[in-house]
């Protein structure tokens, strides 16, 4: 039987009563679910273009929506650092306050400036999602990370699905006006603020708030080893030095082909994916400018795409192939498929065909996301993994901002939505060509490596007698074969 001394050596997260951490995880998942219940979110674009606000399509496309990208770019790094430094809860409260600000501005704002401010707060809420996704690591032991993270992620996806279905039912069956739907959303996000106030603020975090000593018996982390200690008890200026050393290590890791490939996919494909998400509702309104709110099906389409994305993510976990050989080909084929879907969305006059292409586009992207996460994280500690994903997201945001300035902003080309989607189609087509050419290169390299091996195996039986004396005289030969 384990002694008290053995229990004392366990991490505090494991010696705490089981009921306590289970309740904390349950409350976090409940919070994650409830904060996604915003039934008016799928209908923001038709609300802005409709009689309630009466903005023009050019104003929404080229003046209001680009602010979301700029806001996200401006606050991403500060919120990433503050999330860890302030230990999650304050950033989650900030996220809830930003959600309230969004819907207050949607309900009461009447000017372009008010809608731009709304998009600014929306950028804050997007950047603050890191606080929820990383909060779970402070609640449970490392052995439970993967399972608990899947629970928290599932709660979010279920919340998004429920919110989209609820919004669609209110609009189609209940005949609820978009303005009323935004009042309902305001009530839900206010309740989300109340829930965030009762979240427990963790005593530790991934980077800035490490345990003061190794008395909890936990294994030293990547940060602790880089700091030269074994329990994270460093003080003073080691944080800056460690982060710099971690950045250098990330630079060295970038030489690994699989990590480099999937990081580039994350940067380039995520940028195009989110640009499509930002502007697709405007495209739908252009293809099918319905004056009857009950015939606007944005919520149902978002629900279907969320469900397919969850199924695709789950299915990706069961794909067993030799990724070092087939990664480029899989990425290239999926990206080419997405390019075709973008062209279909932009050229069809059938709104249901456009909806279907959108659902498939999102599902195909979500299929590759867990594969990318596994390929990137498989050889990294959780600290380096968080840093790599943070860097990838930052570069994707920079690229997205550059494209927005050139293509969408009125100070750039100021393209309307259809020409923008032609640009996104060309962007994904170019990416798919590059990936497929890389796949051809990998295939050629692999075949060249296979041929000498086959020749050697074919030659070995007939030359065995002449080669044996050479092998006996050459100890290096045995070393190579071993």
HELIX and SHEET records of a PDB file:
HELIX    1   1 UNK A    4  UNK A    9  1                                   6    
HELIX    2   2 UNK A   12  UNK A   15  1                                   4    
HELIX    3   3 UNK A   18  UNK A   34  1                                  17    
HELIX    4   4 UNK A   41  UNK A   43  5                                   3    
HELIX    5   5 UNK A   44  UNK A   49  1                                   6    
HELIX    6   6 UNK A   57  UNK A   59  1                                   3    
HELIX    7   7 UNK A   60  UNK A   64  3                                   5    
HELIX    8   8 UNK A   66  UNK A   85  1                                  20    
HELIX    9   9 UNK A   89  UNK A  108  1                                  20    
HELIX   10  10 UNK A  112  UNK A  127  1                                  16    
HELIX   11  11 UNK A  129  UNK A  135  1                                   7    
HELIX   12  12 UNK A  136  UNK A  138  5                                   3    
HELIX   13  13 UNK A  142  UNK A  144  5                                   3    
HELIX   14  14 UNK A  145  UNK A  172  1                                  28    
HELIX   15  15 UNK A  178  UNK A  197  1                                  20    
HELIX   16  16 UNK A  222  UNK A  227  1                                   6    
HELIX   17  17 UNK A  238  UNK A  253  1                                  16    
HELIX   18  18 UNK A  257  UNK A  287  1                                  31    
HELIX   19  19 UNK A  293  UNK A  295  5                                   3    
HELIX   20  20 UNK A  298  UNK A  316  1                                  19    
HELIX   21  21 UNK A  323  UNK A  347  1                                  25    
HELIX   22  22 UNK A  351  UNK A  377  1                                  27    
HELIX   23  23 UNK A  382  UNK A  403  1                                  22    
HELIX   24  24 UNK A  404  UNK A  408  3                                   5    
HELIX   25  25 UNK A  417  UNK A  460  1                                  44    
HELIX   26  26 UNK A  464  UNK A  473  1                                  10    
HELIX   27  27 UNK A  475  UNK A  481  1                                   7    
END                                                                             
